[in-house]
Amino acid sequence: MVFDLNKLLEIVKDPDLKIKINDLYGENIRLKEENFSLKKKIDKLDDTTKIESLLVHEDNHYFKVDGEKKEGPYCTKCWDSERKLLRLHIGNKNDGLQYFSCPNCKTSTNTGTYIPTNNYGGVEW
């Protein structure tokens, strides 16, 4: 039901009733805002639940697996503590071990995979 609050307040002569109408109108707006906020939280929880159902823990990392599609690796610390799905950056240490680091929490992990270096000290990709 759509109505014009100003027209209603013009019709009503009782000052106490006008105050009550204004209060109810304000409460209506507050409830609409709260409803919108709760719907956003539900959507976020639904998204988190969907992501969590796709995550697979492998070699100290998370991967998002959807059918044949595998994405990642993602940081386990950021997901487990903050529900942030952050892709890890790949690198290699001087000893040739491949490692991953998180740009958010700075956690470093390695897979135990050795990346051979060339004669110049660089990594062969």
Secondary structure as UniProt FT lines:
FT   HELIX           5..11
FT   HELIX           15..54
FT   STRAND          55..58
FT   TURN            59..60
FT   STRAND          61..66
FT   TURN            67..68
FT   STRAND          69..74
FT   HELIX           76..82
FT   STRAND          89..92
FT   TURN            94..95
FT   STRAND          97..101
FT   TURN            103..105
FT   STRAND          108..114
FT   TURN            119..120
//
